[in-house]
């Protein structure tokens, strides 16, 4: 669980979700985002949270972070 907290809260740090979001062209569809995160080793708790969210398109990194911040 500590690894998940570190990844969710580390927007720009090494190994964080912020690093996994680098190179993504926003806006991005939810299924494309989830696929990208899965390919880059994101924990299933994060990808499951995004899959279950009603948002279909994310406009920027802040949109993504707001959805996973509750996991911390």
Buried (B, 14 or more C-beta within 10 A) or exposed (E): EEEBEBBBBBBEEEEBBBBBBEEBEBEBEBEBBBEBBBEBEBBEEBBEBBEEBEBEEBEEBEBBBEBBEEBE
